[in-house]
Amino acid sequence: MPHSSSHLCIPPIMMKLMVAAFMLAALQGADAQACSPGSVRQDGVCSPCPFNTYPNNGVCADCPAGSTSTAGSANCTVCPAG
């Protein structure tokens, strides 16, 4: 009598390809959910950077001395002289 099983036998190379395809799809999905300029992802939610900060490597960083930004700005601007 033939042996019946509910398990599928997948060759190791096919399993590696399936895992690689899944990981690639997950990475592409993460990129599709990128925050808008001037915002960073915190706890899975995009939040605008506050006044006098700008997004830098995934965090809101202080503007350098002599520059400023409004809330949600993608970069800092140099303050006018005077």
LINFEN-V199236 format. One record per residue. N is the residue number from 1. RES is the residue in one small letter. SS is DSSP state (2 for helix, 1 for strand, 0 for the rest). OMEGA is omega in whole degrees, -180 to 180 (NA if undefined). BURIAL is I if it has 24 or more other C-alpha atoms within 12 Angstrom, else O. Layout:
n = (N:N)
res = (RES:RES)
ss = (SS:SS)
omega = (OMEGA:OMEGA)
burial = (BURIAL:BURIAL)
This chain:
n = (1:2:3:4:5:6:7:8:9:10:11:12:13:14:15:16:17:18:19:20:21:22:23:24:25:26:27:28:29:30:31:32:33:34:35:36:37:38:39:40:41:42:43:44:45:46:47:48:49:50:51:52:53:54:55:56:57:58:59:60:61:62:63:64:65:66:67:68:69:70:71:72:73:74:75:76:77:78:79:80:81:82)
res = (m:p:h:s:s:s:h:l:c:i:p:p:i:m:m:k:l:m:v:a:a:f:m:l:a:a:l:q:g:a:d:a:q:a:c:s:p:g:s:v:r:q:d:g:v:c:s:p:c:p:f:n:t:y:p:n:n:g:v:c:a:d:c:p:a:g:s:t:s:t:a:g:s:a:n:c:t:v:c:p:a:g)
ss = (0:0:0:0:0:0:0:0:0:0:0:2:2:2:2:2:2:2:2:2:2:2:2:2:2:2:2:2:2:2:2:2:0:0:0:0:0:0:1:1:1:1:0:0:1:1:1:1:0:0:0:0:1:1:1:1:0:0:1:1:1:1:0:0:0:0:1:1:0:0:0:0:0:0:0:0:1:1:0:0:0:0)
omega = (-179:179:178:-179:177:-180:175:176:-179:178:-178:-179:178:178:178:178:179:179:179:179:179:-180:178:179:179:179:179:177:179:178:-179:-178:-180:179:177:178:-179:-180:175:179:177:-179:177:-178:176:179:178:175:-179:176:175:175:178:179:-178:180:174:177:175:-178:177:174:177:177:179:177:-176:175:171:178:179:179:179:180:179:177:-179:178:178:179:174:NA)
burial = (O:O:O:O:O:O:O:O:O:O:O:O:O:O:O:O:O:O:O:O:O:O:O:O:O:O:O:O:O:O:O:O:O:O:O:O:O:I:I:I:I:O:O:O:O:O:I:I:I:I:I:I:I:I:I:O:O:O:O:I:I:O:I:O:O:O:O:I:I:O:O:I:I:I:I:I:O:O:O:O:O:O)
